[in-house]
């Protein structure tokens, strides 16, 4: 089903529910105004960890609001606020948990300080791709575990975006052996940073706006960010000509909407259904948008800016994989809930691997073999 058909059908369904609930005075002889116009509009404030209208990430939040408005006939009005407009980027979780804001849009691994299990609902090293994590959440028990985890903080969460497979990063010098990681100062956050430290490198925490000056000054030797689309805009190619991919650290970085549980429970059932559907629609569009824009931007980087594409060797992947498995297992040992999330995630990844062995990966290899460049 295409987006227009989906939105049109959902809008009709929402209007039908609203009409049925609105009631009508049996003594009225003239034509009644449409019930949907008499319904009180529900306004919600969404705070985000992204600058307003930030490509791919911020616009995924905007789409959730847009789809809710369209499908509800304007009766579910979500106002989106960029990072810093109401609260700081990393304050949105607490704002929603306490009721200071109604909902947020963010990457869940930002809340690993609350509970390390949140990592599994964004990305972990050597973890699931965008399609796999979507399958796990929708059909493999991930959503229920996510609701249990977020529920401890008075929040209910849904997938609402995914950047897809991220790149391995920009490097000032080539990385040919495992020894080349030793002493490497790289901007790489979270669990990916833990893996780098085990390889002998130094993981540096920097915000997006701090990365380019740090590369330029030599404070760092390398950085990861997202993928060609967002990386091109930051101009990293000017300081670090070697672009490695794919990355091991975020194979499918899911974005999420978190809603204050009290606010969620106060929504009428059709508004709840619309919000769930809007998150799903935004998630699908985000995956498609990143796939398209990354392909366009990669050509610009290579053809217009002379970027040199590189891949990590099999030897490096083997060692990275060993370390990643231990790092991720340690996250799963936090507590009983963390263990259940970890075990469910690993089972979801196992299913994805079994299917992947005979589906897309071998198809991609054969397509490239036959069609070439």
C-alpha positions as CSV (number, residue, x, y, z in Angstrom):
1,X,0.0,0.0,0.0
2,X,1.4,3.4,-0.9
3,X,1.6,6.3,1.5
4,X,-1.3,8.3,-0.1
5,X,-3.6,5.3,0.1
6,X,-2.6,4.6,3.6
7,X,-3.1,8.2,4.8
8,X,-6.4,8.6,3.0
9,X,-7.7,5.4,4.4
10,X,-6.6,6.2,7.9
11,X,-8.0,9.7,7.7
12,X,-11.4,8.3,6.6
13,X,-11.3,5.8,9.5
14,X,-10.4,8.5,12.0
15,X,-13.2,10.8,10.8
16,X,-15.7,7.9,10.9
17,X,-14.8,7.1,14.5
18,X,-15.0,10.8,15.4
19,X,-18.5,11.1,13.8
20,X,-19.8,8.0,15.6
21,X,-18.6,9.4,19.0
22,X,-19.7,12.9,18.4
23,X,-23.4,12.2,18.6
24,X,-26.2,14.3,17.0
25,X,-29.4,16.0,18.4
26,X,-32.4,14.0,17.1
27,X,-34.5,17.2,17.1
28,X,-32.3,19.0,14.6
29,X,-33.9,19.5,11.3
30,X,-31.1,21.2,9.4
31,X,-27.9,19.6,8.2
32,X,-25.5,19.0,11.1
33,X,-21.9,20.3,10.9
34,X,-19.4,17.4,10.5
35,X,-18.7,16.0,14.0
36,X,-15.0,16.1,13.4
37,X,-15.1,19.9,13.4
38,X,-16.7,20.0,16.8
39,X,-14.1,17.7,18.4
40,X,-11.7,19.3,20.7
41,X,-8.2,19.4,19.3
42,X,-5.5,17.7,21.4
43,X,-2.2,19.5,21.3
44,X,1.0,17.7,22.4
45,X,4.6,19.1,22.6
46,X,7.4,17.0,21.2
47,X,10.9,17.8,22.3
48,X,13.8,16.4,20.3
49,X,17.5,15.8,20.5
50,X,18.1,17.2,17.1
51,X,18.3,20.8,15.8
52,X,15.0,21.9,14.2
53,X,14.6,20.4,10.7
54,X,17.9,18.6,10.9
55,X,18.1,16.4,7.7
56,X,17.1,12.8,8.2
57,X,17.0,12.8,12.0
58,X,15.0,16.0,12.8
59,X,12.8,15.5,9.7
60,X,11.7,12.1,11.0
61,X,10.3,13.8,14.0
62,X,8.5,16.3,11.8
63,X,6.9,13.5,9.8
64,X,5.4,11.9,12.9
65,X,3.7,15.2,13.7
66,X,2.7,15.7,10.0
67,X,1.2,12.3,9.7
68,X,-0.7,12.6,13.0
69,X,-2.2,15.9,11.8
70,X,-3.2,14.5,8.4
71,X,-4.7,11.2,9.7
72,X,-6.6,12.9,12.5
73,X,-8.1,15.6,10.4
74,X,-6.2,18.1,12.6
75,X,-7.6,16.9,15.9
76,X,-4.2,15.5,17.0
77,X,-1.8,18.5,16.8
78,X,1.8,17.8,17.7
79,X,4.2,20.7,17.9
80,X,7.9,19.8,17.4
81,X,10.6,21.7,19.2
82,X,14.3,21.3,18.3
83,X,17.1,20.7,20.8
84,X,17.4,23.7,23.1
85,X,14.1,25.3,22.3
86,X,12.4,24.0,25.4
87,X,15.0,21.7,27.0
88,X,18.5,20.6,26.1
89,X,19.1,17.7,23.7
90,X,19.9,15.2,26.5
91,X,17.2,16.5,28.8
92,X,14.3,15.4,26.7
93,X,14.0,12.0,28.5
94,X,13.6,13.5,31.9
95,X,11.3,16.2,30.6
96,X,8.9,13.5,29.2
97,X,9.3,11.2,32.2
98,X,8.3,14.0,34.6
99,X,5.6,15.4,32.4
100,X,7.3,18.7,31.6
101,X,6.9,17.7,28.0
102,X,4.5,15.3,26.4
103,X,6.8,13.3,24.1
104,X,10.3,13.2,22.6
105,X,12.1,12.0,19.5
106,X,15.6,10.7,20.0
107,X,18.0,7.8,19.8
108,X,17.3,5.5,22.7
109,X,20.9,4.7,23.4
110,X,21.3,8.2,24.7
111,X,19.5,6.9,27.9
112,X,22.0,4.1,28.6
113,X,22.9,5.9,31.8
114,X,19.3,5.2,32.9
115,X,19.6,1.6,31.9
116,X,22.1,0.0,29.5
117,X,19.2,-2.0,27.9
118,X,18.2,1.1,26.0
119,X,21.2,0.4,23.7
120,X,19.4,-2.5,22.1
121,X,16.6,-0.2,20.9
122,X,19.0,1.9,18.8
123,X,22.0,-0.1,17.8
124,X,24.8,-2.3,19.2
125,X,28.1,-3.3,17.6
126,X,27.7,-6.2,15.2
127,X,24.0,-6.0,15.8
128,X,20.9,-5.9,13.7
129,X,20.2,-4.0,10.6
130,X,17.3,-1.6,10.2
131,X,15.1,-4.3,8.7
132,X,16.1,-6.8,11.4
133,X,15.5,-4.5,14.3
134,X,12.1,-3.5,12.9
135,X,11.2,-7.2,12.6
136,X,12.3,-7.8,16.1
137,X,10.3,-5.0,17.6
138,X,7.2,-5.6,15.5
139,X,7.1,-9.4,15.6
140,X,9.9,-10.8,17.8
141,X,9.0,-9.5,21.2
142,X,11.2,-6.4,21.2
143,X,8.3,-3.9,21.5
144,X,7.0,-5.5,24.6
145,X,10.4,-5.5,26.3
146,X,10.9,-1.9,25.2
147,X,7.6,-1.0,26.8
148,X,8.5,-2.8,30.0
149,X,11.9,-1.0,30.2
150,X,10.6,2.5,29.3
151,X,7.6,1.9,31.6
152,X,9.9,2.0,34.6
153,X,10.3,5.7,33.8
154,X,6.7,6.4,33.0
155,X,7.2,6.4,29.2
156,X,5.9,4.3,26.3
157,X,8.1,4.2,23.2
158,X,7.8,3.3,19.5
159,X,10.2,3.1,16.5
160,X,10.0,6.3,14.4
161,X,13.1,6.4,12.1
162,X,16.3,4.6,11.2
163,X,19.5,5.9,9.6
164,X,20.2,2.5,8.2
165,X,23.7,1.0,8.1
166,X,26.3,3.6,9.2
167,X,29.7,4.1,7.8
168,X,32.9,3.2,9.6
169,X,34.3,6.7,9.7
170,X,36.7,9.2,8.3
171,X,40.4,8.7,8.8
172,X,43.4,10.9,8.2
173,X,45.5,7.9,7.5
174,X,44.8,4.4,6.2
175,X,44.0,1.6,8.6
176,X,45.6,-1.5,7.2
177,X,46.2,-3.7,10.3
178,X,44.9,-4.0,13.8
179,X,48.1,-2.2,15.0
180,X,46.9,0.9,13.2
181,X,44.1,1.3,15.8
182,X,46.6,1.6,18.6
183,X,46.8,5.2,19.7
184,X,44.2,6.3,17.3
185,X,42.1,9.2,18.6
186,X,38.6,8.8,17.2
187,X,35.3,10.4,17.9
188,X,33.1,7.4,18.4
189,X,30.5,7.3,21.2
190,X,28.8,4.6,23.2
191,X,29.5,0.9,22.8
192,X,31.5,1.5,19.6
193,X,33.9,3.5,21.7
194,X,34.2,0.7,24.1
195,X,35.3,-1.6,21.3
196,X,37.8,1.0,20.0
197,X,39.4,1.2,23.5
198,X,39.8,-2.6,23.6
199,X,41.6,-2.3,20.2
200,X,44.1,0.2,21.8
201,X,42.5,3.4,20.6
202,X,41.2,6.4,22.4
203,X,37.4,7.1,22.1
204,X,36.7,10.8,22.2
205,X,33.3,12.2,23.1
206,X,32.4,15.2,20.9
207,X,29.1,16.8,19.9
208,X,28.4,17.2,16.2
209,X,29.4,20.8,16.1
210,X,32.8,20.0,17.7
211,X,33.9,17.3,15.3
212,X,35.2,19.3,12.3
213,X,37.3,21.8,14.4
214,X,38.8,18.8,16.2
215,X,39.8,17.1,13.0
216,X,41.2,20.4,11.6
217,X,43.3,21.0,14.7
218,X,44.5,17.4,15.0
219,X,42.8,16.8,18.3
220,X,41.4,13.7,16.8
221,X,42.7,11.5,14.0
222,X,39.3,10.1,12.8
223,X,35.6,10.4,13.3
224,X,32.4,8.5,12.6
225,X,29.1,10.4,12.2
226,X,26.2,8.9,10.2
227,X,26.6,8.2,6.5
228,X,27.3,10.0,3.2
229,X,24.3,12.2,3.3
230,X,24.9,13.8,6.7
231,X,28.7,13.5,6.5
232,X,28.9,15.4,3.2
233,X,27.1,18.4,4.8
234,X,29.8,18.5,7.6
235,X,32.7,18.5,5.1
236,X,34.8,15.9,6.9
237,X,36.4,14.9,3.5
238,X,38.4,18.1,3.6
239,X,40.4,16.9,6.7
240,X,40.2,13.1,6.5
241,X,40.3,11.7,2.9
242,X,39.9,8.0,3.7
243,X,36.2,6.9,4.1
244,X,35.8,3.4,5.6
245,X,32.6,1.4,5.3
246,X,30.6,-0.3,6.4
247,X,30.8,0.5,10.1
248,X,30.6,-2.2,12.8
249,X,29.3,0.0,15.5
250,X,25.8,1.0,14.3
251,X,24.5,-1.4,11.6
252,X,20.9,0.1,11.8
253,X,20.4,3.0,14.1
254,X,16.8,3.2,15.2
255,X,15.2,6.4,16.3
256,X,12.3,6.4,18.7
257,X,9.3,8.4,20.0
258,X,8.8,8.3,23.7
259,X,5.5,9.5,25.2
260,X,4.6,10.2,28.8
261,X,2.6,7.3,30.0
262,X,-0.1,9.5,31.6
263,X,-0.4,11.5,28.4
264,X,-0.7,8.3,26.3
265,X,-3.4,6.8,28.6
266,X,-5.3,10.1,28.3
267,X,-5.5,9.9,24.5
268,X,-8.6,8.5,22.9
269,X,-8.2,5.1,21.3
270,X,-8.3,6.4,17.7
271,X,-5.6,9.0,18.6
272,X,-3.5,6.2,20.1
273,X,-3.9,4.2,16.9
274,X,-3.1,7.2,14.7
275,X,0.1,8.0,16.7
276,X,1.2,4.3,16.4
277,X,0.6,4.4,12.6
278,X,2.3,7.8,12.3
279,X,5.4,6.3,13.9
280,X,5.4,3.3,11.6
281,X,5.0,5.5,8.6
282,X,7.8,7.8,9.7
283,X,10.0,4.8,10.3
284,X,9.5,3.5,6.8
285,X,10.0,6.8,5.1
286,X,13.2,7.4,7.1
287,X,14.7,4.1,6.0
288,X,13.8,4.9,2.4
289,X,15.1,8.5,2.6
290,X,18.5,7.6,4.1
291,X,18.9,4.8,1.4
292,X,18.2,7.3,-1.4
293,X,20.1,10.3,0.0
294,X,23.2,8.3,1.0
295,X,23.5,6.9,-2.5
296,X,23.3,10.4,-4.0
297,X,25.8,11.9,-1.5
298,X,28.3,9.0,-1.9
299,X,28.6,9.8,-5.7
300,X,29.2,13.4,-4.9
301,X,31.9,12.6,-2.3
302,X,33.7,10.2,-4.7
303,X,33.3,12.0,-8.0
304,X,33.4,15.7,-7.0
305,X,35.6,15.6,-3.9
306,X,38.0,12.6,-4.6
307,X,37.1,10.7,-1.4
308,X,38.9,7.4,-1.2
309,X,36.7,4.5,-0.1
310,X,38.2,1.8,2.0
311,X,37.1,-1.3,3.9
312,X,38.3,-2.9,7.1
313,X,40.2,-6.2,6.5
314,X,38.8,-9.6,7.4
315,X,41.4,-9.8,10.2
316,X,40.1,-6.5,11.7
317,X,36.5,-7.6,11.4
318,X,37.3,-10.9,13.2
319,X,38.9,-9.1,16.2
320,X,36.2,-6.4,16.2
321,X,33.5,-9.1,16.2
322,X,35.1,-10.9,19.2
323,X,35.4,-7.7,21.2
324,X,31.9,-6.6,20.3
325,X,30.3,-9.8,21.4
326,X,31.8,-9.4,24.9
327,X,30.9,-5.7,25.1
328,X,27.3,-6.4,24.2
329,X,27.1,-9.4,26.6
330,X,28.3,-7.2,29.4
331,X,25.5,-4.8,28.7
332,X,23.0,-7.6,28.9
333,X,24.3,-8.6,32.3
334,X,23.1,-5.4,34.0
335,X,20.0,-7.0,35.6
336,X,17.2,-9.5,35.0
337,X,15.3,-7.3,32.6
338,X,18.6,-6.4,30.7
339,X,19.3,-10.1,30.4
340,X,15.9,-10.8,28.9
341,X,16.3,-8.0,26.4
342,X,19.7,-9.2,25.5
343,X,18.6,-12.8,25.0
344,X,15.6,-11.7,22.9
345,X,17.8,-9.4,20.8
346,X,20.4,-12.1,20.2
347,X,17.6,-14.5,19.1
348,X,16.2,-11.9,16.7
349,X,19.7,-11.4,15.3
350,X,20.1,-15.2,14.9
351,X,16.9,-15.4,12.9
352,X,18.1,-12.5,10.7
353,X,21.4,-14.2,10.1
354,X,19.8,-17.5,9.1
355,X,17.5,-15.8,6.6
356,X,20.3,-13.5,5.4
357,X,22.5,-16.4,4.4
358,X,20.2,-17.3,1.6
359,X,18.5,-13.9,0.8
360,X,19.7,-10.4,0.4
361,X,23.5,-10.7,1.0
362,X,24.1,-13.4,-1.6
363,X,21.7,-11.7,-4.0
364,X,23.7,-8.5,-3.7
365,X,26.9,-10.3,-4.3
366,X,25.5,-12.0,-7.4
367,X,24.0,-8.8,-8.7
368,X,27.3,-7.0,-8.5
369,X,29.1,-10.0,-10.1
370,X,26.7,-9.9,-13.0
371,X,26.1,-6.2,-13.5
372,X,29.5,-4.9,-12.3
373,X,29.8,-1.1,-12.1
